[in-house]
Amino acid sequence: MSGIIVHGQALPPPAGLTVRNFGDAGVFHFRNTARPSPTVNAVVVHETVTTSWESTVVVLKKRGLGVHFIADHDGTVYQHADLLDDEMWHASQYNALSVGIETVNPYEPRNMPQGGPWTKTIPAPWAAGGQYVVPTEQQSEAVCQLVDWLSSTAANPLTIPQLWVGFQHTHRLAMGRIPADVTENPGIHAHMYFNHADGAWLVLYSWLRLEAGLEPDAAYEEAIRLATDVPSRGIDLSKYFDDNPYLET
């Protein structure tokens, strides 16, 4: 079954994005709990530290957790819960208000499968272990398209603004934890902002695509360049604001 399920309705996904939802017998439907209110105003981007969509489902089930989407290495997206009706346990204090996207990624070089689809690693002081496995181009773009769709009117009645929480009113995008009074705001979050270690690179890629206007190949290479050897205090994106005065944080 195709489409993105919101309040029981299958809505058209972004053009070119393959989405398999839990109406397909092969896609597990996580049912952590019902949402306490119809307000959904945030998206949280995660990385799995696994190497397949199937193993990610197994790990989440074993831990009693859940997530709305899983983006596999080839860019296929699996939807595991209704975006409006199902609260998933993936983002601590923000579970009730957020949509969760897991991205299948071994994260550390020691977890990379030999001959697998992940081929790029970078030195990254902001990452757990100091070395980071870069998501594939296909899944990076899939996450970006999901973020764009979720923060648009196409996702009504969700009310997720295309606001990048990691900026904290500066031109530096966070690559580490941010204060709770900032974290608990509507918009686009990396799981890293909640005192974890994942999601920030994908948020950077998505921002370069959606706000800086870079094409996928250019955004991918630029995100790699910017995130290499950068400290956890964040990535200075002033250049893009200087080039485009209409950008706002």
C-alpha positions, 0 to 999 in steps of 0.5 A: 500500500502506497501513500503517507497515512495521516489520520487514517487517510493515505496522502500522496508522497513527494514526487519520486519518493517511494513510501511503503506504509503499514497497510502493507502486510510486510510493514510492521505497525508500531502502536506505542500509544495514542496521541493525547492531542491532535497537535503535531508540530515537530519532526525529529531525525534519527540514525539507527546504528543498524545496517538494515530496515528489518533489523531496525524494526527488530531492535525497536520492538525489543526496546519497546520503542517506535518510530513513524518512518524508517529511511533505508539505504536505497532511499525507500521509506517505510511508514510504521505509524499514523502521523496524527493518531499514533504517538511513537516513543523516540524523542523523550519529552517531545514524543506526543508532539513529533513525527520520528524519522529513523535513518538506517546507518551504521554510524561508526566505521566499526559497524560498517558491513563489508561491501555495504552501501555506506562508503564514506566516513569522516573525522567528526569530533561532534560524533560519538567515537569521533568518526562518522559514517555518512548516510547514502545519497539516496537516503539523505535525499529521502529524509530531506523530501520527508522533512520538506513534505512534513513541514508543508501544507501537503501534510495537513492537519500536521502543523510542523513549521519549516523552522530549524531549531538547531540555529538558536538565533545564530548562523551556526547550526548545532552539532550537539545538545541544545538547551531544553528551552530551545529544544522544546520548540516546534520545527525540525530537530536532530535527535542529537539536540536531545542529548543523543548523538544522531541526526545532525548531519541529515538536518544539515543536508536538508537545510542546504537543500531546502534553504540554501537551494543546493542541488542533491549532489552539491548539498551532499558534498557540501554537508560532508565538507562542512561537517568534517573535523568541525567541533560540536559547537556547530557549523557556521553557515553565515556564507549562505545567509550573506549570499541570500539576505532573505534567509532567516533562522 
